[in-house]
């Protein structure tokens, strides 16, 4: 059996621990505030404290480990958070923390885990950390990343990404129709909520794996159907945390765009002297990992995201990176 040896990245500096540290401290600060606001509910303290610690551990491992082992940090974070949310919050605590659970909670007037989860992780959180949820905490990505299609072929041309918007609207319509027309009401902390949660996730996994196999792309579900991407894309454009670039270090090897799981044309941002402004970026740091010249890194700053430069397929074939000379926007939402 091959022994795995761990070592510290020779390029490691304590500056790289700023992002893990800020992330963990922010979540713990939120945990303390919610603990006080909720009148001393221990769940608020433990829940958000755990999430911050898990993210801090994953991001910290990424910073510490050598290049080839860095993805282990993200895998650890995905497992720690994904399994916790799925089994402890979803199954054991009987909370439907899918998007439908939010609609039911709002209808019932019960602002529990589902509402708090979406408010913190999908609306307010992205203002600080972008789509860190998608890259480091999602229980769907936890499974999809185990599939073998890690180097995508580019996005489907056209407006396929708009299906995500239709998905989130349809979920709200279904819940309202069941409630107003058929008198159905799914209570929070109930067996019915757990059944809805499990069936919904099984559906997501089946469709997501099917899309991954059919399109040879682990993140096909994320790009075309995931309803969670809708609120994340809206607020992550204002994110303080994005992928920073250094044009002077780039040698145009295009390894970053070839390996980007979300098909972002990263070199275009590099040569424009911008951070990666695409709201499709999940901060997985795959581009940072494969860049041999340190032209990419996480950075904090103030700028407006939303400039979408995406690699598209042509006639169903694998996309070849074409620099965006015009500086325009390629829409594949």
Secondary structure, DSSP 8 states (H G I E B T S, - for coil): -------B-TT--GGGHHHHHHHHHHHHHHHHHHHHHTTS-HHHHHHHHHHHHHHHHHHHHHHHB-GGGTHHHHHHHHHHHHHIIIIIIIIITT---SHHHHHHHHHHT--SHHHHHHIIIIIIHHHHHTTHHHHHT-HHHHHHTTSS--S---B-SSSGGGHHHHHHHHHHHHHHHHHHTT-----SSSHHHHHHHHHHHHHHHHHHHHHHHHHT-TTHHHHHT-THHHHHHHHHTT-SEEEEE-GGG-----HHHHH-TT-B-HHHHHHTT-----TT-----HHHHH-TT--EEEEE---------B-B-BTTB-------TT-------
